[in-house]
Amino acid sequence: MSYKMLCLDIDGTLLNSNHKISSKTREAVRLVSGRIPVILVSARMPAGIFPYQKELGLNKAVISYSGALILDEQRNVLLNKTISSSVVELIYDNFMGQVHLSIYCNNDWYIENKDCWARQEKEITGLTPLEVNYTKLIDSWYRNSGGANKLLCMGEKEDITVLYHQLQKMTARVTASIAFYRSKPSYLEIMDKAVSKAAAIEKLAASYGVERNEIIAIGDNYNDLNMIEYAGLGVAMGNAPEPVKEQADEITSSNDNDGVARIIYKYFN
């Protein structure tokens, strides 16, 4: 099979445990990017993706917020799906005291307090959040038909577990409009129900004239499942949870053992 598009998750896939791209993986991605589109597909905001694009010498579109926001080569918006201001307000009113809540919109990261969770995320991503009053932010969205691309809840494992079950029990009006998953034991991410990495990849593939069976997608976590199942060759990293590995066509080595490079050299050598 001749593959014509490569889609890579970032955290836990492209990056090793030190949040770096290894020299072997960097070399492999640069090798193949001159032949086919290599698309970075991440739950991160665009500003958290661009540095890795630059490091790898990539100049194609990016998929951020797990598919809620797609930017083309010139960073024009191709797709922008948001959680409504009313749902953001409801989640804020109900859960803000339990866990840290970060709000993401376009290329901005908002927080209300610079707590330990905000500092940790800043250290991981290298990005600086904007400290705002959430009530005023949400009010501005009501006036301008705005909303959030992603909500990130961070807290102790037990608190995130409680929050997950509370979200499951919320009214149908809320749960019918959002999708949520745990990207780490201490992280829970919330987006619009229609958002998925697979749907975003399908949209980009059509623009590049690439068929579904000509795509390789590599990921390591539950929010990667839909793109792993969608792609012609869905690959799970060796560090992925077992349920993710079970749905993959192939399992590569871990992110600390150049799993991405291994697949590139196997299928594009």
TORKOL-4160 file (C-alpha; in steps of 0.2 Angstrom, whole numbers, padded with zeros to 4 digits, m for minus):
269
<pt num="1" X="0000" Y="0000" Z="0000"/>
<pt num="2" X="0006" Y="0017" Z="m0004"/>
<pt num="3" X="0002" Y="0030" Z="0010"/>
<pt num="4" X="0000" Y="0048" Z="0005"/>
<pt num="5" X="m0003" Y="0057" Z="0022"/>
<pt num="6" X="0004" Y="0055" Z="0039"/>
<pt num="7" X="m0005" Y="0061" Z="0055"/>
<pt num="8" X="0004" Y="0063" Z="0071"/>
<pt num="9" X="m0002" Y="0066" Z="0089"/>
<pt num="10" X="0010" Y="0076" Z="0099"/>
<pt num="11" X="0010" Y="0073" Z="0117"/>
<pt num="12" X="0015" Y="0054" Z="0121"/>
<pt num="13" X="0018" Y="0051" Z="0102"/>
<pt num="14" X="0029" Y="0064" Z="0094"/>
<pt num="15" X="0036" Y="0069" Z="0110"/>
<pt num="16" X="0046" Y="0058" Z="0122"/>
<pt num="17" X="0043" Y="0058" Z="0141"/>
<pt num="18" X="0054" Y="0074" Z="0142"/>
<pt num="19" X="0042" Y="0083" Z="0131"/>
<pt num="20" X="0056" Y="0083" Z="0117"/>
<pt num="21" X="0057" Y="0077" Z="0099"/>
<pt num="22" X="0071" Y="0064" Z="0098"/>
<pt num="23" X="0084" Y="0067" Z="0085"/>
<pt num="24" X="0079" Y="0050" Z="0076"/>
<pt num="25" X="0061" Y="0055" Z="0076"/>
<pt num="26" X="0065" Y="0073" Z="0069"/>
<pt num="27" X="0076" Y="0065" Z="0055"/>
<pt num="28" X="0062" Y="0053" Z="0050"/>
<pt num="29" X="0048" Y="0066" Z="0050"/>
<pt num="30" X="0059" Y="0078" Z="0040"/>
<pt num="31" X="0063" Y="0064" Z="0028"/>
<pt num="32" X="0045" Y="0060" Z="0024"/>
<pt num="33" X="0038" Y="0077" Z="0025"/>
<pt num="34" X="0046" Y="0081" Z="0008"/>
<pt num="35" X="0035" Y="0068" Z="0000"/>
<pt num="36" X="0018" Y="0068" Z="0008"/>
<pt num="37" X="0008" Y="0080" Z="0020"/>
<pt num="38" X="0013" Y="0077" Z="0038"/>
<pt num="39" X="m0001" Y="0084" Z="0049"/>
<pt num="40" X="0001" Y="0087" Z="0068"/>
<pt num="41" X="m0015" Y="0083" Z="0076"/>
<pt num="42" X="m0016" Y="0088" Z="0095"/>
<pt num="43" X="m0027" Y="0093" Z="0109"/>
<pt num="44" X="m0015" Y="0108" Z="0111"/>
<pt num="45" X="m0019" Y="0126" Z="0106"/>
<pt num="46" X="m0011" Y="0132" Z="0090"/>
<pt num="47" X="0003" Y="0141" Z="0099"/>
<pt num="48" X="0007" Y="0125" Z="0107"/>
<pt num="49" X="0009" Y="0116" Z="0090"/>
<pt num="50" X="0018" Y="0129" Z="0079"/>
<pt num="51" X="0035" Y="0127" Z="0088"/>
<pt num="52" X="0035" Y="0108" Z="0084"/>
<pt num="53" X="0030" Y="0112" Z="0066"/>
<pt num="54" X="0045" Y="0124" Z="0064"/>
<pt num="55" X="0057" Y="0112" Z="0072"/>
<pt num="56" X="0052" Y="0098" Z="0060"/>
<pt num="57" X="0051" Y="0110" Z="0045"/>
<pt num="58" X="0033" Y="0107" Z="0042"/>
<pt num="59" X="0022" Y="0119" Z="0032"/>
<pt num="60" X="0005" Y="0111" Z="0031"/>
<pt num="61" X="m0011" Y="0113" Z="0040"/>
<pt num="62" X="m0013" Y="0110" Z="0059"/>
<pt num="63" X="m0027" Y="0102" Z="0069"/>
<pt num="64" X="m0029" Y="0109" Z="0086"/>
<pt num="65" X="m0040" Y="0106" Z="0101"/>
<pt num="66" X="m0043" Y="0088" Z="0095"/>
<pt num="67" X="m0051" Y="0094" Z="0079"/>
<pt num="68" X="m0061" Y="0109" Z="0085"/>
<pt num="69" X="m0050" Y="0121" Z="0076"/>
<pt num="70" X="m0041" Y="0118" Z="0059"/>
<pt num="71" X="m0029" Y="0131" Z="0052"/>
<pt num="72" X="m0022" Y="0130" Z="0035"/>
<pt num="73" X="m0004" Y="0133" Z="0029"/>
<pt num="74" X="m0007" Y="0152" Z="0030"/>
<pt num="75" X="m0015" Y="0150" Z="0047"/>
<pt num="76" X="m0032" Y="0154" Z="0040"/>
<pt num="77" X="m0046" Y="0146" Z="0049"/>
<pt num="78" X="m0054" Y="0131" Z="0040"/>
<pt num="79" X="m0065" Y="0125" Z="0054"/>
<pt num="80" X="m0069" Y="0132" Z="0071"/>
<pt num="81" X="m0081" Y="0123" Z="0083"/>
<pt num="82" X="m0085" Y="0129" Z="0100"/>
<pt num="83" X="m0094" Y="0125" Z="0116"/>
<pt num="84" X="m0108" Y="0138" Z="0118"/>
<pt num="85" X="m0107" Y="0151" Z="0131"/>
<pt num="86" X="m0122" Y="0144" Z="0141"/>
<pt num="87" X="m0114" Y="0127" Z="0143"/>
<pt num="88" X="m0097" Y="0135" Z="0147"/>
<pt num="89" X="m0106" Y="0145" Z="0161"/>
<pt num="90" X="m0115" Y="0130" Z="0167"/>
<pt num="91" X="m0099" Y="0120" Z="0169"/>
<pt num="92" X="m0090" Y="0135" Z="0177"/>
<pt num="93" X="m0104" Y="0138" Z="0190"/>
<pt num="94" X="m0105" Y="0119" Z="0194"/>
<pt num="95" X="m0087" Y="0113" Z="0195"/>
<pt num="96" X="m0075" Y="0128" Z="0196"/>
<pt num="97" X="m0073" Y="0125" Z="0215"/>
<pt num="98" X="m0069" Y="0107" Z="0213"/>
<pt num="99" X="m0054" Y="0108" Z="0200"/>
<pt num="100" X="m0044" Y="0120" Z="0190"/>
<pt num="101" X="m0053" Y="0126" Z="0175"/>
<pt num="102" X="m0043" Y="0132" Z="0159"/>
<pt num="103" X="m0053" Y="0139" Z="0145"/>
<pt num="104" X="m0046" Y="0140" Z="0127"/>
<pt num="105" X="m0053" Y="0150" Z="0113"/>
<pt num="106" X="m0044" Y="0152" Z="0096"/>
<pt num="107" X="m0026" Y="0155" Z="0100"/>
<pt num="108" X="m0029" Y="0161" Z="0118"/>
<pt num="109" X="m0027" Y="0151" Z="0135"/>
<pt num="110" X="m0037" Y="0159" Z="0149"/>
<pt num="111" X="m0036" Y="0156" Z="0168"/>
<pt num="112" X="m0044" Y="0164" Z="0183"/>
<pt num="113" X="m0029" Y="0160" Z="0195"/>
<pt num="114" X="m0011" Y="0156" Z="0193"/>
<pt num="115" X="m0012" Y="0140" Z="0204"/>
<pt num="116" X="m0001" Y="0125" Z="0204"/>
<pt num="117" X="m0010" Y="0117" Z="0189"/>
<pt num="118" X="m0008" Y="0132" Z="0178"/>
<pt num="119" X="0010" Y="0133" Z="0182"/>
<pt num="120" X="0012" Y="0115" Z="0178"/>
<pt num="121" X="0004" Y="0117" Z="0161"/>
<pt num="122" X="0014" Y="0132" Z="0157"/>
<pt num="123" X="0030" Y="0122" Z="0161"/>
<pt num="124" X="0024" Y="0108" Z="0149"/>
<pt num="125" X="0018" Y="0119" Z="0135"/>
<pt num="126" X="0030" Y="0134" Z="0136"/>
<pt num="127" X="0015" Y="0145" Z="0135"/>
<pt num="128" X="0008" Y="0159" Z="0145"/>
<pt num="129" X="m0010" Y="0160" Z="0150"/>
<pt num="130" X="m0021" Y="0176" Z="0151"/>
<pt num="131" X="m0028" Y="0179" Z="0168"/>
<pt num="132" X="m0046" Y="0185" Z="0167"/>
<pt num="133" X="m0062" Y="0186" Z="0176"/>
<pt num="134" X="m0072" Y="0171" Z="0169"/>
<pt num="135" X="m0089" Y="0179" Z="0172"/>
<pt num="136" X="m0084" Y="0194" Z="0161"/>
<pt num="137" X="m0077" Y="0183" Z="0148"/>
<pt num="138" X="m0093" Y="0172" Z="0147"/>
<pt num="139" X="m0103" Y="0188" Z="0146"/>
<pt num="140" X="m0093" Y="0195" Z="0132"/>
<pt num="141" X="m0097" Y="0178" Z="0122"/>
<pt num="142" X="m0115" Y="0180" Z="0126"/>
<pt num="143" X="m0115" Y="0197" Z="0117"/>
<pt num="144" X="m0104" Y="0192" Z="0103"/>
<pt num="145" X="m0110" Y="0174" Z="0100"/>
<pt num="146" X="m0093" Y="0167" Z="0106"/>
<pt num="147" X="m0088" Y="0151" Z="0115"/>
<pt num="148" X="m0074" Y="0140" Z="0120"/>
<pt num="149" X="m0064" Y="0128" Z="0108"/>
<pt num="150" X="m0059" Y="0118" Z="0124"/>
<pt num="151" X="m0061" Y="0117" Z="0143"/>
<pt num="152" X="m0047" Y="0109" Z="0152"/>
<pt num="153" X="m0050" Y="0103" Z="0170"/>
<pt num="154" X="m0035" Y="0098" Z="0180"/>
<pt num="155" X="m0035" Y="0091" Z="0198"/>
<pt num="156" X="m0031" Y="0077" Z="0209"/>
<pt num="157" X="m0035" Y="0060" Z="0201"/>
<pt num="158" X="m0049" Y="0057" Z="0213"/>
<pt num="159" X="m0057" Y="0074" Z="0210"/>
<pt num="160" X="m0056" Y="0071" Z="0191"/>
<pt num="161" X="m0065" Y="0055" Z="0193"/>
<pt num="162" X="m0079" Y="0063" Z="0203"/>
<pt num="163" X="m0080" Y="0076" Z="0190"/>
<pt num="164" X="m0081" Y="0064" Z="0176"/>
<pt num="165" X="m0096" Y="0055" Z="0184"/>
<pt num="166" X="m0104" Y="0071" Z="0188"/>
<pt num="167" X="m0103" Y="0076" Z="0170"/>
<pt num="168" X="m0111" Y="0060" Z="0164"/>
<pt num="169" X="m0126" Y="0063" Z="0175"/>
<pt num="170" X="m0129" Y="0081" Z="0169"/>
<pt num="171" X="m0145" Y="0085" Z="0160"/>
<pt num="172" X="m0147" Y="0079" Z="0142"/>
<pt num="173" X="m0146" Y="0097" Z="0136"/>
<pt num="174" X="m0128" Y="0098" Z="0142"/>
<pt num="175" X="m0122" Y="0080" Z="0138"/>
<pt num="176" X="m0129" Y="0080" Z="0121"/>
<pt num="177" X="m0118" Y="0095" Z="0116"/>
<pt num="178" X="m0101" Y="0091" Z="0123"/>
<pt num="179" X="m0089" Y="0077" Z="0123"/>
<pt num="180" X="m0077" Y="0074" Z="0137"/>
<pt num="181" X="m0062" Y="0062" Z="0141"/>
<pt num="182" X="m0048" Y="0060" Z="0152"/>
<pt num="183" X="m0031" Y="0063" Z="0143"/>
<pt num="184" X="m0022" Y="0060" Z="0159"/>
<pt num="185" X="m0027" Y="0053" Z="0176"/>
<pt num="186" X="m0027" Y="0072" Z="0182"/>
<pt num="187" X="m0034" Y="0080" Z="0166"/>
<pt num="188" X="m0051" Y="0080" Z="0159"/>
<pt num="189" X="m0054" Y="0089" Z="0142"/>
<pt num="190" X="m0071" Y="0095" Z="0136"/>
<pt num="191" X="m0076" Y="0100" Z="0118"/>
<pt num="192" X="m0091" Y="0101" Z="0107"/>
<pt num="193" X="m0099" Y="0084" Z="0103"/>
<pt num="194" X="m0096" Y="0085" Z="0085"/>
<pt num="195" X="m0077" Y="0087" Z="0087"/>
<pt num="196" X="m0065" Y="0073" Z="0083"/>
<pt num="197" X="m0048" Y="0071" Z="0076"/>
<pt num="198" X="m0055" Y="0059" Z="0063"/>
<pt num="199" X="m0067" Y="0072" Z="0056"/>
<pt num="200" X="m0054" Y="0085" Z="0055"/>
<pt num="201" X="m0042" Y="0073" Z="0046"/>
<pt num="202" X="m0056" Y="0068" Z="0034"/>
<pt num="203" X="m0058" Y="0086" Z="0030"/>
<pt num="204" X="m0040" Y="0090" Z="0027"/>
<pt num="205" X="m0037" Y="0073" Z="0017"/>
<pt num="206" X="m0051" Y="0079" Z="0005"/>
<pt num="207" X="m0042" Y="0095" Z="0002"/>
<pt num="208" X="m0026" Y="0086" Z="m0002"/>
<pt num="209" X="m0034" Y="0073" Z="m0013"/>
<pt num="210" X="m0030" Y="0059" Z="m0001"/>
<pt num="211" X="m0041" Y="0044" Z="0002"/>
<pt num="212" X="m0045" Y="0037" Z="0019"/>
<pt num="213" X="m0035" Y="0021" Z="0015"/>
<pt num="214" X="m0020" Y="0031" Z="0011"/>
<pt num="215" X="m0018" Y="0039" Z="0028"/>
<pt num="216" X="m0007" Y="0033" Z="0042"/>
<pt num="217" X="m0012" Y="0040" Z="0060"/>
<pt num="218" X="m0002" Y="0037" Z="0075"/>
<pt num="219" X="m0007" Y="0041" Z="0093"/>
<pt num="220" X="m0006" Y="0036" Z="0111"/>
<pt num="221" X="m0022" Y="0040" Z="0120"/>
<pt num="222" X="m0041" Y="0039" Z="0121"/>
<pt num="223" X="m0044" Y="0055" Z="0111"/>
<pt num="224" X="m0033" Y="0047" Z="0097"/>
<pt num="225" X="m0045" Y="0032" Z="0095"/>
<pt num="226" X="m0056" Y="0039" Z="0082"/>
<pt num="227" X="m0042" Y="0044" Z="0071"/>
<pt num="228" X="m0033" Y="0027" Z="0073"/>
<pt num="229" X="m0049" Y="0018" Z="0068"/>
<pt num="230" X="m0052" Y="0030" Z="0054"/>
<pt num="231" X="m0035" Y="0029" Z="0045"/>
<pt num="232" X="m0030" Y="0016" Z="0033"/>
<pt num="233" X="m0017" Y="0011" Z="0045"/>
<pt num="234" X="m0020" Y="0016" Z="0063"/>
<pt num="235" X="m0005" Y="0014" Z="0074"/>
<pt num="236" X="m0004" Y="0014" Z="0093"/>
<pt num="237" X="0011" Y="0019" Z="0102"/>
<pt num="238" X="0019" Y="0006" Z="0114"/>
<pt num="239" X="0015" Y="0018" Z="0129"/>
<pt num="240" X="m0004" Y="0018" Z="0124"/>
<pt num="241" X="m0017" Y="0011" Z="0136"/>
<pt num="242" X="m0022" Y="m0007" Z="0131"/>
<pt num="243" X="m0040" Y="m0002" Z="0125"/>
<pt num="244" X="m0031" Y="0010" Z="0112"/>
<pt num="245" X="m0019" Y="m0004" Z="0107"/>
<pt num="246" X="m0033" Y="m0016" Z="0104"/>
<pt num="247" X="m0041" Y="m0005" Z="0091"/>
<pt num="248" X="m0025" Y="m0001" Z="0082"/>
<pt num="249" X="m0020" Y="m0010" Z="0066"/>
<pt num="250" X="m0002" Y="m0010" Z="0072"/>
<pt num="251" X="0008" Y="m0006" Z="0088"/>
<pt num="252" X="0024" Y="0002" Z="0087"/>
<pt num="253" X="0037" Y="0005" Z="0101"/>
<pt num="254" X="0035" Y="0019" Z="0114"/>
<pt num="255" X="0038" Y="0037" Z="0113"/>
<pt num="256" X="0054" Y="0035" Z="0122"/>
<pt num="257" X="0060" Y="0022" Z="0109"/>
<pt num="258" X="0056" Y="0032" Z="0093"/>
<pt num="259" X="0040" Y="0023" Z="0089"/>
<pt num="260" X="0035" Y="0036" Z="0076"/>
<pt num="261" X="0052" Y="0035" Z="0067"/>
<pt num="262" X="0050" Y="0016" Z="0067"/>
<pt num="263" X="0034" Y="0017" Z="0057"/>
<pt num="264" X="0040" Y="0030" Z="0045"/>
<pt num="265" X="0055" Y="0020" Z="0041"/>
<pt num="266" X="0045" Y="0004" Z="0039"/>
<pt num="267" X="0032" Y="0012" Z="0027"/>
<pt num="268" X="0041" Y="0026" Z="0018"/>
<pt num="269" X="0059" Y="0019" Z="0017"/>
